[in-house]
Amino acid sequence: MSTKLPLLISFSDYQQQAKVLAMVCGIPYETIQLHHFPDGESQLILPVDLPETVIVCRSLNDPNSKLIELMLTAQSLRQNGVERIILVAPYLCYMRQDKAFHPGEVVSQTIIGRFLAGLFDAVITVDTHLHRISELREAIPIENAVNITATQPMADFIETRFNNPLLLGPDGESEQWVKEIATHFGFDYAVAHKQRLGDHKVIVTLPERAYSGRDIIIVDDVASTGKTLLEAAKQLMPYQPASVSILVSHALFMDDAIEQLNAAGIQHIYSCDSIPHPTNTVSLANLLANALQDVLRH
């Protein structure tokens, strides 16, 4: 085992962001070679001559095959003598199901959390929505389970693009997060109320505010179906705001979500680059680098 600098490795689906992260940290980078057999099995080829510490960087959208490939990667690194393995997963999957609401429901948060804890010595992620727990280590039971927030780079982006914006959180769960973004530069903000009627139907009620003529930015952590963002936008349009934009940490935007949002009058859709998407405009490299360097020092 060599005593070289830590090595950062990634898969091709997150290679661009991973290379930037390695560059900011001043450490070498290599891409894992991945081949899928016709039956769906994955064949991986990892770098050789490995250092004592390896960082695996991959965002865990489309998680099912990625989790298997992470397992193969981490176990192979251990077999080849790597002493410390760190996962940087800017988007972390399977955190929403933290409670069994009906008999027989699987609580995936703790199962996946323990799975990752068995593979990695540290896990770093961004804006994981933790409903009923306060710290990520309650879901991933290791000391270095780090959930950082993108509120600072998101606030910096808003400050450079908008004059006197009004930030809108689309539901009550977003209040603390939206408030933190607003606090960085003293932005005005409001929080709507959401009633969920199913996976694809919500009702959004706006608070009393002067929306007319304002540049309004709907901010949220995760955009999956986009239905909550869409309903918030529809409620805003009768007030004739100067513009309505969207800014999210994690851009999933399933199916035709983008088309529906554009049709509703959304001028701009922005996102952090935690998940590769055409809306990526906010880089998380510096934020992730600071967290990674803290973990490496300890």
C-alpha positions in Angstrom: 0.0 0.0 0.0 1.5 3.3 -1.0 1.5 6.5 1.1 0.3 8.7 -1.8 -2.2 11.5 -1.5 -5.9 10.3 -1.1 -7.4 9.4 -4.4 -10.9 10.5 -5.6 -12.7 8.1 -7.9 -16.1 8.4 -9.5 -18.3 6.9 -12.2 -18.8 8.5 -15.6 -22.3 9.7 -14.7 -20.8 12.1 -12.1 -17.3 12.5 -13.6 -17.5 16.3 -14.4 -18.4 17.3 -10.9 -16.1 14.8 -9.3 -13.1 16.0 -11.3 -13.8 19.6 -10.2 -14.0 18.5 -6.5 -10.7 16.6 -6.8 -9.1 19.7 -8.4 -10.4 22.0 -5.6 -9.0 19.6 -3.0 -5.7 19.2 -4.8 -5.9 15.4 -5.0 -5.7 13.0 -8.0 -8.8 11.7 -9.8 -9.6 8.6 -11.7 -12.8 7.3 -13.3 -14.1 3.8 -12.5 -14.7 1.8 -15.7 -18.2 0.4 -15.8 -19.7 -2.1 -18.2 -23.3 -3.5 -18.1 -23.8 -7.1 -19.3 -27.0 -7.8 -21.3 -28.7 -9.3 -18.2 -28.1 -6.0 -16.3 -25.1 -7.1 -14.1 -22.3 -4.6 -13.6 -18.7 -5.1 -14.3 -16.3 -2.6 -12.7 -12.6 -2.0 -13.2 -11.0 0.1 -10.4 -7.7 1.9 -10.4 -4.6 -0.1 -9.1 -1.8 1.0 -6.8 -4.3 2.5 -4.4 -3.4 4.9 -1.5 -4.5 4.3 2.1 -7.5 6.7 1.6 -10.0 6.6 -1.3 -12.9 9.0 -1.8 -15.8 7.6 -3.8 -17.9 10.4 -5.3 -21.3 9.6 -6.8 -24.7 11.1 -6.6 -27.4 8.5 -5.7 -30.3 9.4 -7.9 -31.6 6.4 -9.8 -30.3 4.5 -6.7 -31.0 0.8 -7.1 -28.2 -0.1 -9.5 -25.9 2.5 -8.1 -26.1 1.1 -4.6 -25.0 -2.3 -5.8 -22.1 -0.7 -7.7 -21.1 1.2 -4.6 -21.1 -2.1 -2.6 -18.9 -3.7 -5.3 -16.6 -0.7 -5.3 -16.2 -0.4 -1.5 -15.8 -4.1 -0.9 -13.1 -4.4 -3.6 -11.2 -1.4 -2.2 -11.2 -3.1 1.2 -10.0 -6.4 -0.3 -7.1 -4.4 -2.0 -5.9 -2.9 1.3 -7.6 0.5 1.3 -7.8 1.5 5.0 -10.2 4.5 4.8 -13.1 4.8 2.3 -15.2 8.0 2.2 -18.4 8.4 0.2 -19.3 11.8 -1.2 -22.9 11.5 -2.3 -24.3 15.0 -3.0 -27.7 13.5 -3.4 -28.5 10.7 -0.9 -31.3 8.2 -1.7 -33.8 6.4 0.5 -34.0 9.0 3.2 -37.7 9.8 2.9 -39.1 6.6 4.4 -38.2 7.1 8.0 -41.3 5.6 9.6 -43.8 2.8 8.9 -47.1 4.6 8.3 -48.9 1.4 7.5 -48.4 -2.2 8.7 -45.7 -3.9 6.7 -44.1 -0.8 5.3 -40.3 -1.1 5.1 -38.4 1.8 6.8 -35.8 2.1 4.2 -33.9 5.0 5.8 -32.4 3.0 8.6 -31.8 -0.1 6.3 -29.9 1.9 3.7 -28.2 3.9 6.3 -26.8 0.8 8.0 -25.8 -0.6 4.6 -23.8 2.5 3.8 -22.3 2.6 7.3 -21.0 -1.0 6.7 -19.2 0.1 3.6 -17.8 3.5 4.3 -15.9 5.2 7.1 -17.4 8.6 6.4 -20.4 9.8 4.3 -20.8 13.4 3.1 -24.1 14.6 1.5 -26.0 17.8 0.8 -29.4 18.9 2.0 -30.8 15.5 2.9 -34.4 16.0 4.0 -34.5 14.5 7.5 -38.1 14.7 8.7 -38.0 13.1 12.1 -34.3 13.1 13.0 -31.9 16.0 13.5 -28.6 14.4 12.5 -27.6 12.2 9.6 -25.7 9.8 12.0 -29.1 8.8 13.4 -29.8 7.3 9.9 -26.1 6.3 9.1 -24.6 5.1 12.4 -21.0 6.3 11.9 -19.2 9.2 13.5 -18.5 11.0 10.3 -22.0 11.1 8.7 -22.1 14.7 7.4 -25.1 16.5 6.0 -24.1 19.9 4.8 -26.4 22.6 3.4 -26.2 24.4 0.1 -27.9 27.5 1.5 -24.7 29.7 1.2 -23.9 29.0 -2.5 -27.6 29.3 -3.3 -27.8 32.6 -1.5 -24.7 33.8 -3.3 -26.3 32.8 -6.6 -29.5 34.7 -5.8 -27.6 37.8 -4.8 -25.7 37.9 -8.1 -28.8 37.3 -10.3 -31.7 39.3 -8.6 -32.4 42.7 -7.2 -34.7 42.7 -4.1 -36.1 39.1 -4.6 -38.9 37.5 -2.6 -38.1 33.9 -1.7 -41.0 31.5 -1.4 -40.9 28.2 0.4 -43.6 25.9 -1.1 -44.5 24.2 2.2 -44.1 24.4 6.0 -41.2 21.9 6.0 -39.1 24.3 3.9 -39.4 27.2 6.4 -36.2 26.7 8.3 -34.3 26.1 5.2 -35.7 29.0 3.2 -35.2 31.3 6.2 -31.5 30.3 6.3 -31.0 31.2 2.6 -32.8 34.5 3.1 -30.7 35.4 6.2 -27.4 35.4 4.3 -28.2 38.6 2.5 -31.4 39.7 4.2 -33.8 38.6 1.5 -37.5 38.9 2.0 -39.2 35.5 2.2 -42.6 33.8 2.7 -43.7 30.2 3.3 -46.8 28.6 1.7 -48.9 25.8 3.1 -49.1 22.5 1.3 -51.7 19.7 1.6 -50.6 16.5 -0.1 -53.4 14.4 -1.6 -51.1 11.8 -3.2 -47.8 11.3 -5.1 -49.0 13.5 -7.9 -51.5 15.9 -6.4 -51.0 18.7 -3.9 -52.9 21.9 -2.9 -50.7 25.0 -2.1 -52.0 28.0 -0.3 -50.0 31.2 -0.3 -49.7 33.5 2.7 -50.8 37.2 2.4 -48.0 39.1 0.8 -47.4 41.8 -1.8 -46.4 39.5 -4.8 -47.3 41.9 -7.5 -44.3 43.2 -9.5 -41.8 41.2 -7.4 -39.1 38.8 -8.7 -40.2 35.7 -6.9 -37.9 32.6 -6.5 -39.5 29.4 -5.3 -36.8 27.5 -3.4 -36.9 23.9 -2.4 -34.5 21.1 -1.5 -35.7 18.3 -3.9 -37.8 18.6 -7.1 -39.0 15.2 -8.1 -42.4 15.4 -9.8 -42.4 19.2 -9.5 -46.1 19.2 -8.6 -45.5 21.3 -5.4 -43.5 23.9 -7.4 -46.1 23.9 -10.2 -49.0 24.5 -7.8 -47.1 27.3 -6.1 -46.4 28.9 -9.4 -50.0 28.7 -10.5 -51.1 30.4 -7.3 -48.6 33.2 -7.9 -49.5 34.1 -11.5 -52.8 36.0 -10.7 -50.8 38.5 -8.7 -48.8 39.4 -11.8 -45.3 39.1 -10.3 -42.4 40.6 -12.4 -41.0 37.1 -12.7 -41.2 33.6 -11.1 -38.1 31.4 -11.0 -37.2 28.1 -9.3 -34.1 27.2 -7.4 -33.6 23.7 -5.9 -30.8 21.8 -4.4 -31.5 18.5 -6.1 -33.0 18.5 -9.7 -34.8 15.2 -10.4 -37.7 16.7 -12.4 -39.3 13.4 -13.4 -41.2 12.9 -16.7 -42.5 16.2 -18.2 -42.0 18.3 -15.0 -39.9 20.9 -16.8 -42.4 21.3 -19.6 -45.2 21.8 -17.2 -43.3 24.4 -15.2 -42.4 26.3 -18.3 -46.0 26.2 -19.5 -47.1 27.6 -16.2 -45.0 30.7 -16.8 -41.8 29.9 -14.9 -39.1 32.1 -16.4 -36.0 30.3 -15.1 -35.3 27.0 -13.4 -32.0 26.7 -11.6 -30.4 23.9 -9.5 -27.3 23.0 -7.7 -25.1 20.4 -9.5 -25.7 17.6 -7.0 -27.5 15.7 -9.7 -26.4 16.3 -13.3 -29.2 18.2 -15.1 -29.6 20.9 -17.7 -30.7 23.3 -15.0 -27.4 23.1 -13.1 -26.2 26.6 -12.3 -24.9 26.4 -8.7 -21.6 24.6 -8.2 -21.2 22.6 -4.9 -17.5 22.0 -5.4 -16.2 24.4 -2.8 -18.8 23.4 -0.2 -18.1 19.7 -0.7 -14.3 20.3 -0.7 -14.5 22.1 2.7 -16.5 19.2 4.2 -14.2 16.6 2.7 -11.0 18.3 3.9 -12.5 18.5 7.4 -13.2 14.7 7.3 -9.7 14.0 5.9 -8.1 16.0 8.7 -9.9 14.0 11.4 
